Amino acid sequence: MTLSPAEPGVPPATWILEQTTHRRFPYRIVIEQGGRTVAAFRVQARWPGAGQQVFCLREELLDPDEALVELERVPILQLSRVGRKLAVVLDRGNRKRCEFLTIQKERKGGGGSFEQIFFRTEQGIRAHRSRGKVELSAEPVALDVVIDSGERYPWRFPKATVNRRRLPVGDYALMDGARTIAVVERKSYANFLSELVQLQGLHHQLADLAGLERAALVIEAQYRDFLDPKRLEGRFPRARLSRRLAELSTLHPQLPIIFAGSRKLANLWTYRYFQAVARARQAPVVELELDLGRRYDPPAVRAPGLDEQLRRVAMEEFTAGFTTPELLTKVPGATAVQARRVLTQLLAAGRIERTGKGRGTKWMAVRALPGVVKTND
């Protein structure tokens, strides 16, 4: 999935960095597009250092009274989801490429899994030595493959469930129940060479393939074979074939064209491609919350937390000034640290006023007087 402001009709996306009052997660990163929040994270640093990755949390609920200070606002050139990663390219000279990597880990002793998200930069990604050699999991995955009934000598797919029937497009299809999730069109050297001569019909066929979510054209030959005078035997001009091959990729940019080299390698590429597609469907991804809004933990269904209770009491239950100990007596279980944090947030938001210092500090809610309108006169 790609959300690119460069595409016609796609609204521009924006990267917003804000400072919070949270000790462990002092920064908030928001990605907005078209006036809506695409993703929001609480992070431990405004930008990872060299070779580092920063732990962060997916934002679930934001307190509307939280004091947030905007530090920067940068246009986004490219926003895309690649497997477990949400990749971002910012419109600036340096510190421009980063990603948010999502990992699902099993809890010790069972009890399900939990999510971890890491904020990484291009430099950190290159410096990181991953134990895994591939992005997707190497765990065995079951394949359900359909081979077109017109295939005389079909490829083989070990340990896969294979069926034969007429396919509306392509020669091999990977299925998820009744749904087709990937298709491969197979071409031998002789077959593809003849279709390059009848180019208009080939364009129609490839346009049908390119309209699918995942599809590829796999050729049982090398690119150089179509430019080899010995193999062409003078039947076709090499210059014309090279132009037509380039035209295919230009007019069908969404369709991979794989020159596998031989029947065996073409079969292997397709088998690995189907495996990768099946694994990608099982991999955890950073979901883009298009209707997320301004939310943060805890969820709304949970009973009001101590911070919420402190905020409500401070704003509603004192008719005159109050001290921090007086506030704590009305909210059992709250600590002085929590009270100071809440009061600091309210003060920064202009919701309360402070008089005195030290132990003599008093707080008072700011309430507008009815019928009084402030003017600049």
N, C-alpha and C positions, 0 to 999 in steps of 0.2 A: 504494500500500500504506500502510495506516494502522494503527498500534498505539496505541490510546488507552485509558488506564486508566479512562476514564469509561464505557466500554462494559461491559455485564454479561459476566462470565466472563473478562475480560481482566486479567491480573495487573498490579499497578502497576509502572511503570518508574522507574528511579532514575538520576540524573546524579551521577557520582563524579569529583572532580578530585583528582589525586595529584601530588606533587612527585617528580621523578626526580633522578638524579645525572648525567644527560646534559647536556653543555654546550650543544648546539644545540637540543635538544628537552627543556627542563627540566620539562615538565608532561605528564601523561597524563590523557586524558578517557575514561571508560568509561561506556557506557550499558547498564544491566542491567535485565532484566525476567524475573520469575518465576524468579529464581535463576540465570539464564543471561546470558552476555554477548551483547548484540545487536550492538554495535559498539565499537571501541576505537581511539583515535588518539593519536599522539605530537604535541604541539603546542608552538609556540614562545612562547606567552603564555597566561596563564590566562583572559583575555577580551580580544578585540580592542578597540583604542582607537577613538575617533571617526573614522569614514570609512576605517578600515583593514580589511584582511583578512589573516589569519595563515596562513602555509604550515604544513601538517602532513602526517604520514605515517600511512597505515593500518597498524595493528599486526598483525604476522604471527606473532611468537613472543616470548613473555616469559620471561626468565630467572627461574626460581622463587626464586633467591637475591638478586634485585635489591632494593635498599633503596628502598621506596616509602613516602612519608609522605602520608596522606590529609589534604587541606585542606578539602574540603567535600563534602556529600552532600545533594542536593536532589531532591525528587519531581518527576517529569515529568508535565505535564498532557496534552501531545500530542506524538506521535512519528509522523512520516509521511514517506514517500518520494515526492518530486515530480520526476519526470524524473531529472536529474543531481544533485538535491539531497536531502539528508536533513535535514528541518526538525524543530526541537525547540522546545517551549514549556515553560519551567520554572515551577514553582509558587512564585513569589516576586514581590515588588513591582517591582524593577528588574532590569536585566540578565537578562531572562527569555526573549527570542526570539533564536534563532541558527540557522544552517544550516551544513552541510558540503557544499561544491560540488565535484563530481568532474569533471575535464577530462582528456580523452585527447589527447596531443600526439604528432605524428610526429617521429621522431628525424631530425636533420640527416643528409643523405646516405643516407636509407633505413634499413632494419634494424628496421622495426616501430615501435610506439608505446610511450609510457610514460604513467603516471598521475600527475596532480597533484591534490591536495586542498587546498581553502582553507576555513578556519574564518571565518565572517562573521556579523555581528550585524545586527539589524533596522536600526539607524542606519547601519551601514556599507553595507548593501544599498541604502538610499535615497540615500546620497551617491555611490555608485559610478555612473559614467557608462559604461555598456557600449556598445561599438560595435555590438553586435547588437541588433536591435529585437524579436526574439522569443527565447523560451527554447530552442525546438527548432531544429535545423539547417534551413536553407532549400535544402539540396541536393535535386536532383530524386530522386524515389522512384517506383518502379514500383507501380502499383495493379492489383489483381485484383478486379474488382467483379462481383457477381451481382445481376441485376435480376429481381424476381419476374415470372413469366410472366403474371400477371394485370394488370400495368401496361399500360394502353392507349397512353399518351403518356409514355414514360419520360423521366427526366432524362438529361442527357448528361455524360460523364466523359472529357474530352479526354486522349489519350495513355494511357488505361487499357485493360487487357484486360477486355472486357465479355462476360458470358455471360447467357443467359436460362434460368431454370428455376423451379420452384415452391419458394418459401422457406417453412420451417415457421413463421417469425415475421418480421415486418417486410416492407418493400418493397425495400430495398437493403441488400446485405451486402458488407463488405470481407473478403476471404479471404486466408489464408496457407496455401497448399496446400489441404488438405481441411478446414482449421479456420476457423471463422467468428470473426473478431476484433472486428468492429463491425457494428452493425445500425441502420438508420434506418427509422422508420415515417413515411410521408408522408400528410398530410391536406390536402385543399383546404378552402376556407371552408365550402362547402355540406356536404361530407362530415362535417367536424368538428362543425358546428352540429347536424346530425341525430343524431350519436352522443352529443352532450351531452344530448340529450333522453332517449335510451336509455342512461342513465348506467351501469347495472350491467354491461352488456356491454362498455362501454369500459374499466371498471375491470379486468375480466378480461384484456383485450388488453394494457393497460399493465403489469399485474403480470407478464405473460409477458415483455414487453420488459425490465422492470426487473430480472428475474432474470439477464440476460446481463451479462458483464463490462463491455462498452461498448455503450450503446444510446442513442438519442435519438428524441423525437417532434418532427417538424418540420412546421410549419403554414404554408401559403401565404397568410397573412393577418396583420394586426396584431391585437394584443389589443383595441384600441379598436373594431375592426370588429364584435366580438361584443357590444358595448355600444352600438352606433350605432342609434338608433331608425329611421333611414331604411333601413338594411340589414335590420333585423329585421322591419320592416313590421308591428309589433304582434303577431307570431306568438308571441313568447316574452317573458316579463318579464325586463328587464335585471338586476334584483336577483337573480333565481334563477340566471341564467347566471353572474354574477360569483361567486356562492357556489360553484357547481359547478366553475368554473375554479380557484378557490382550493383546493377539495377535492382536485382531481387532484394538485396539487403537494404537498399535505399528506400524502396517503396513498401517494404514490410518490416519496419524497424523493430516491431514487437515480437517478431518470430525468429528464434535462434536457428541458424543454419549450420549444421555440424558436418564437417568433412571428416568422417571417422577413420577412413583409410581402408577398411576391409569389412566383409560381412561379420566376422567374429567381433571386431572392435565396435562396430555399429550396434550389434546385439548387446555387448557389455555396457556401452554408454547408455542405452535405453533402459536396461535393467537397473543400473545405478541411479539414473534419473528418476525412475518410478519410485525407487526406495527413498530417495531424498525428498520427493514430493510427499510421500506418505509420512515420513518423519517430521517434515515441516508442519504438517497439520496437527501433530501431537505436541510440538514444542511450545513452551510458554512464551507469550509475547506481551509487549507493552500495549495494552488496549488504549485506544484514543477515546477519551471520555468527552464526546462532543457536547453533551449536555451537563457537564460536571458542575458548572457555576463556581461560586466561591465557597468551597466546603473544606472542612478539615475534621480530624478525629476529635471527639468520639462521635459515633453515628447518632442520628437524631432519635433513634428508638431507645437509646440508653438513658437512664435517669440523669438529671442534671448533675454535673460533676462539682467538685468543691470550688473550682475557679468560677463556675457559673453562679453558684450560690453566693460566693463572696461579692461578685459583681452586683447581683440583684440586691443584696442587703445594703451594700454601700450606697446604691443609687436610690433605694426606696424606703428603707426603714429608719433612717435618721433624719429628724427635722432640724437638727443643729449639727455643729461640728462634732466629729468623733475621732477617737484614737485607734491605733491598730489593735491594742488589746481589747477594746470595746467591740470592735468588729469581729474578732476571733471568738468572743463569748457567744455570739449569735450563730456561728457556723461550727458546730462540733466536728472535730476531726481535722480541721484546716490548720496548717502550720503558719508560723510567722513569715517563712520564706514565700509561701503561696500568697499570703496577704500582701506582702510588699510587691510581688510581681503584678498582681491584679491592680493594685493601686497605682503603680507606675504606668501601666497600660492605660488606665482611665485618665490619669493626669496628662499623658502624651496626647490622648484623643480629645482633650478639653472637656471631659465629662465631669471632672471634679477639680477642686482647688485645694491648695495646701497652705497652711499658715504655721509659723513656728519652726523650730529645729529640734533634732534629737528626740529625747523622750517627750518633749512638749509639742511635737508635731500633731496637728489636727487636720482632718480632711472634711470637706463639705461638698455635697453634690451640687452641680451647677444646674439650676432650673430657670427656665425663661418665665418672666412675669407675664400673666395674661394681659393683653391689650397694649403691651409695650413693644414698640418696634424701634430697633436701633437704626440710626441714620448717621451720615457723615457730617451733619451740620454742627 
